[in-house]
Amino acid sequence: MPKHQSKPRVAVHKFSSCDGCQLALLNLGEGLLQLAELVQFVHFVEMGPIDEDAEVDIAIVEGSISTAEEAERIREVRAKSKYLIAIGACATTGGIQALRNLNDAEMQALLRLLVQEYRQTRIQQRKGFWASLGVAMLVLFSGLIA
């Protein structure tokens, strides 16, 4: 007779962010309900269960590590999880919070790029500017601006 396997325990942890990634998970609707049948959410503040210190199989992390307290907390989350998955721009590349880490030269490079893009797109439709701005931000957060 096969042993009864318990559901994998999952925690969703929030760090410095807008909560958008957690809300995106909640907005999965039927998909989230199906996932909830396969796993046990033990910590997911936006959904209800709160047990930040739980040992889990999978820790999902959204948001950037922006303070010394968060640096300590992410170490604790990692120590209490078998797998850690970072989701979203903040967790994977620092998000908008990463701007404060730029030195003056990097900030000037970003501003020059944005002004150049704006000038090039003034004769284009407005949506062209926003697309260029999005590309500029992607380049910044991908670490491609030296």
Residue frames relative to the residue before (quaternion, step in Angstrom):
aa qw qx qy qz dx dy dz
M 1.0000 0.0000 0.0000 0.0000 0.00 0.00 0.00
P 0.4239 -0.7230 0.4742 0.2698 3.64 -0.70 1.02
K 0.5211 -0.6244 0.4844 0.3224 3.53 -1.15 0.71
H 0.4877 -0.6389 0.5092 0.3076 3.54 -1.16 0.66
Q 0.2230 -0.7724 0.5845 0.1098 3.56 -0.68 1.11
S 0.3332 -0.7252 0.5601 0.2220 3.57 -0.85 0.91
K 0.6030 -0.5622 0.4263 0.3723 3.52 -1.25 0.43
P 0.5420 -0.5875 0.4722 0.3717 3.59 -1.09 0.59
R 0.3586 -0.7249 0.5518 0.2037 3.55 -1.02 0.88
V 0.0916 -0.8133 0.5744 -0.0162 3.56 -0.79 1.09
A 0.0748 -0.7612 0.6428 0.0423 3.54 -1.11 0.81
V 0.1746 -0.7449 0.6350 0.1067 3.56 -1.10 0.78
H 0.0978 -0.8240 0.5581 -0.0009 3.55 -0.49 1.26
K 0.2397 -0.7634 0.5891 0.1125 3.55 -1.02 0.91
F 0.0820 -0.7453 0.6600 0.0460 3.51 -1.08 0.88
S 0.7862 -0.2778 0.1861 0.5197 3.66 -1.09 -0.43
S 0.3612 0.7092 -0.5240 0.3033 3.55 -0.45 1.24
C 0.5778 -0.5790 0.4505 0.3578 3.53 -1.35 -0.08
D 0.4913 -0.6640 0.4040 0.3931 3.61 1.31 -0.06
G 0.3836 0.7694 -0.4521 0.2376 3.60 1.24 0.01
C 0.6586 0.5072 -0.3229 0.4524 3.58 0.98 -0.75
Q 0.6342 0.5022 -0.3359 0.4824 3.59 1.01 -0.72
L 0.6520 0.5063 -0.3185 0.4659 3.57 0.97 -0.81
A 0.6134 0.5374 -0.3482 0.4623 3.59 1.07 -0.69
L 0.6281 0.5148 -0.3372 0.4762 3.59 1.02 -0.73
L 0.6612 0.5037 -0.3078 0.4629 3.58 0.92 -0.88
N 0.6811 0.5029 -0.2826 0.4509 3.57 1.05 -0.74
L 0.4368 0.6896 -0.4678 0.3387 3.60 1.23 0.11
G 0.2916 -0.8054 0.4786 0.1931 3.56 1.27 -0.30
E 0.8483 0.0593 0.0087 0.5261 3.54 -0.69 -1.18
G 0.6262 0.5492 -0.3356 0.4399 3.58 1.04 -0.75
L 0.6474 0.5020 -0.3175 0.4776 3.58 1.04 -0.73
L 0.6306 0.5245 -0.3336 0.4647 3.57 1.02 -0.73
Q 0.6449 0.5055 -0.3159 0.4783 3.57 1.03 -0.78
L 0.6395 0.5173 -0.3206 0.4698 3.57 1.01 -0.81
A 0.6469 0.5339 -0.3142 0.4447 3.59 0.98 -0.85
E 0.6090 0.5314 -0.3575 0.4679 3.61 1.20 -0.36
L 0.7179 0.4587 -0.2348 0.4680 3.56 1.19 -0.60
V 0.7819 0.2090 -0.1023 0.5783 3.58 1.17 -0.58
Q 0.3541 -0.6893 0.5802 0.2508 3.52 -1.32 0.26
F 0.2429 -0.7567 0.5917 0.1352 3.58 -0.58 1.16
V 0.1072 -0.8203 0.5607 0.0357 3.58 -0.55 1.15
H 0.7762 0.0734 -0.0657 0.6228 3.57 1.27 -0.35
F 0.3223 0.6854 -0.5900 0.2797 3.55 -0.59 1.22
V 0.2691 -0.8334 0.4595 0.1482 3.54 0.32 1.34
E 0.6672 0.5140 -0.3125 0.4394 3.60 0.89 -0.87
M 0.7212 0.4224 -0.2373 0.4952 3.58 1.15 -0.58
G 0.7183 -0.4553 0.2662 0.4538 3.58 1.10 -0.47
P 0.7582 0.3769 -0.2624 0.4629 3.62 0.50 -1.04
I 0.0670 -0.7968 0.6005 0.0055 3.57 -0.93 0.95
D 0.3098 0.6907 -0.6062 0.2438 3.53 -0.61 1.24
E 0.1613 -0.8616 0.4775 0.0603 3.52 0.52 1.29
D 0.7270 0.4440 -0.2317 0.4698 3.57 1.11 -0.67
A 0.4026 0.7437 -0.4589 0.2724 3.59 1.28 0.07
E 0.3896 -0.6518 0.5910 0.2722 3.53 -1.20 0.64
V 0.0407 -0.8274 0.5580 -0.0478 3.56 -0.79 1.07
D 0.5379 -0.5804 0.4958 0.3578 3.49 -1.34 0.25
I 0.8045 0.0957 -0.0050 0.5862 3.57 0.93 -0.94
A 0.0948 -0.7556 0.6464 0.0468 3.55 -0.90 1.02
I 0.1516 -0.7577 0.6307 0.0709 3.55 -0.80 1.06
V 0.1097 -0.8137 0.5708 0.0099 3.56 -0.72 1.12
E 0.0034 0.7643 -0.6448 -0.0018 3.53 -0.98 0.91
G 0.6812 0.4398 -0.3615 0.4602 3.54 -1.08 0.77
S 0.4616 -0.6781 0.4988 0.2799 3.53 -1.24 0.47
I 0.4649 -0.6289 0.5432 0.3054 3.52 -1.29 0.45
S 0.0139 0.8688 -0.4867 0.0907 3.55 -0.16 1.34
T 0.7603 0.2665 -0.1765 0.5655 3.60 1.22 -0.12
A 0.6474 -0.5032 0.3911 0.4181 3.55 -1.28 0.28
E 0.6268 0.5381 -0.3344 0.4536 3.58 1.05 -0.75
E 0.6645 0.4853 -0.3075 0.4780 3.59 0.99 -0.80
A 0.5990 0.5522 -0.3617 0.4533 3.60 1.08 -0.64
E 0.6599 0.4814 -0.2996 0.4929 3.57 0.99 -0.82
R 0.6607 0.5239 -0.3103 0.4391 3.58 0.94 -0.89
I 0.6571 0.4981 -0.3345 0.4563 3.63 0.92 -0.81
R 0.6034 0.5404 -0.3585 0.4641 3.59 1.09 -0.59
E 0.6525 0.5035 -0.3052 0.4770 3.57 1.02 -0.82
V 0.6248 0.5277 -0.3346 0.4682 3.58 0.99 -0.84
R 0.6728 0.4999 -0.2991 0.4560 3.59 0.89 -0.95
A 0.6622 0.5172 -0.3087 0.4458 3.57 0.96 -0.85
K 0.7374 0.4073 -0.2183 0.4926 3.59 1.14 -0.61
S 0.6961 0.4236 -0.2836 0.5055 3.59 1.22 0.28
K 0.4781 -0.6467 0.5105 0.3043 3.55 -1.17 0.64
Y 0.7860 0.0877 -0.0096 0.6119 3.55 1.03 -0.91
L 0.1287 -0.7674 0.6237 0.0748 3.55 -1.10 0.75
I 0.0831 -0.7958 0.5998 0.0049 3.56 -0.80 1.06
A 0.2152 -0.7626 0.5997 0.1120 3.57 -0.75 1.08
I 0.0515 -0.8011 0.5961 0.0148 3.57 -0.86 0.96
G 0.7883 0.3495 -0.2552 0.4374 3.54 -1.17 0.65
A 0.6843 -0.5134 0.3542 0.3779 3.52 -1.34 0.41
C 0.6511 0.5233 -0.3355 0.4355 3.60 0.94 -0.79
A 0.7189 0.4505 -0.2588 0.4618 3.58 0.82 -0.95
T 0.7447 0.4210 -0.2377 0.4601 3.59 0.99 -0.71
T 0.8289 0.1448 -0.0632 0.5366 3.62 1.05 -0.67
G 0.6614 -0.5384 0.3060 0.4230 3.60 1.19 0.17
G 0.2796 -0.7975 0.4964 0.1985 3.58 1.21 -0.37
I 0.7842 -0.3087 0.2358 0.4839 3.53 -1.27 -0.34
Q 0.5698 0.6049 -0.3783 0.4078 3.58 1.16 -0.55
A 0.5942 0.6003 -0.3563 0.3995 3.59 1.15 -0.58
L 0.5122 0.6584 -0.4218 0.3553 3.59 1.17 -0.40
R 0.6512 0.5313 -0.3352 0.4257 3.58 0.99 -0.72
N 0.6377 0.5339 -0.3299 0.4465 3.58 1.24 -0.29
L 0.5203 0.6378 -0.4212 0.3808 3.57 1.24 -0.17
N 0.3740 -0.6843 0.5640 0.2716 3.54 -1.07 0.67
D 0.7344 -0.4390 0.2717 0.4407 3.59 -1.24 0.23
A 0.6501 0.5208 -0.3261 0.4470 3.60 0.95 -0.81
E 0.6610 0.4954 -0.3078 0.4722 3.60 0.97 -0.82
M 0.6434 0.5088 -0.3249 0.4708 3.59 0.99 -0.78
Q 0.6400 0.5134 -0.3245 0.4705 3.59 0.99 -0.81
A 0.6305 0.5276 -0.3308 0.4633 3.61 1.00 -0.78
L 0.6458 0.5100 -0.3164 0.4719 3.58 0.97 -0.84
L 0.6701 0.4973 -0.3036 0.4598 3.59 0.86 -0.92
R 0.6384 0.5169 -0.3316 0.4641 3.61 0.96 -0.81
L 0.6461 0.5198 -0.3137 0.4626 3.56 0.97 -0.86
L 0.6728 0.4934 -0.3016 0.4615 3.59 0.89 -0.89
V 0.6513 0.4959 -0.3191 0.4775 3.62 0.96 -0.81
Q 0.6391 0.5202 -0.3258 0.4635 3.59 0.94 -0.85
E 0.6632 0.4965 -0.3022 0.4716 3.57 0.91 -0.89
Y 0.6375 0.5271 -0.3311 0.4540 3.57 0.98 -0.83
R 0.6657 0.5047 -0.3050 0.4573 3.60 0.87 -0.93
Q 0.6773 0.4956 -0.2946 0.4570 3.57 0.96 -0.83
T 0.7513 0.4012 -0.2185 0.4763 3.56 1.06 -0.62
R 0.4028 0.7291 -0.4768 0.2808 3.63 1.23 -0.04
I 0.7171 0.4277 -0.2628 0.4835 3.58 1.02 -0.72
Q 0.6071 0.5313 -0.3529 0.4740 3.55 1.30 -0.12
Q 0.6700 -0.4482 0.3744 0.4583 3.52 -1.28 0.00
R 0.6589 -0.5287 0.3698 0.3868 3.54 -1.19 0.56
K 0.6441 0.5335 -0.3456 0.4255 3.60 0.92 -0.76
G 0.5708 0.5826 -0.3840 0.4328 3.59 1.17 -0.44
F 0.6299 0.5268 -0.3290 0.4663 3.55 1.05 -0.79
W 0.6812 0.4868 -0.3050 0.4538 3.57 0.84 -0.92
A 0.6180 0.5211 -0.3499 0.4734 3.58 1.06 -0.65
S 0.6583 0.4992 -0.3085 0.4715 3.59 0.97 -0.85
L 0.6305 0.5214 -0.3355 0.4669 3.55 1.01 -0.78
G 0.6369 0.5232 -0.3235 0.4648 3.57 0.99 -0.79
V 0.6417 0.5061 -0.3208 0.4787 3.59 0.99 -0.82
A 0.6406 0.5257 -0.3275 0.4540 3.60 0.95 -0.86
M 0.6687 0.4832 -0.3069 0.4746 3.59 0.92 -0.84
L 0.6204 0.5333 -0.3430 0.4616 3.59 1.02 -0.76
V 0.6438 0.5136 -0.3212 0.4675 3.58 0.95 -0.88
L 0.6447 0.5284 -0.3287 0.4440 3.57 0.92 -0.88
F 0.7572 0.4052 -0.2238 0.4608 3.55 0.72 -1.05
S 0.6089 0.5209 -0.3640 0.4748 3.57 1.24 -0.11
G 0.4873 -0.6969 0.4071 0.3333 3.54 1.32 -0.03
L 0.4469 0.7180 -0.4372 0.3059 3.57 1.21 0.41
I 0.6025 0.5111 -0.3775 0.4830 3.62 1.23 -0.14
A 0.2624 -0.7872 0.5402 0.1400 3.56 -0.68 1.06
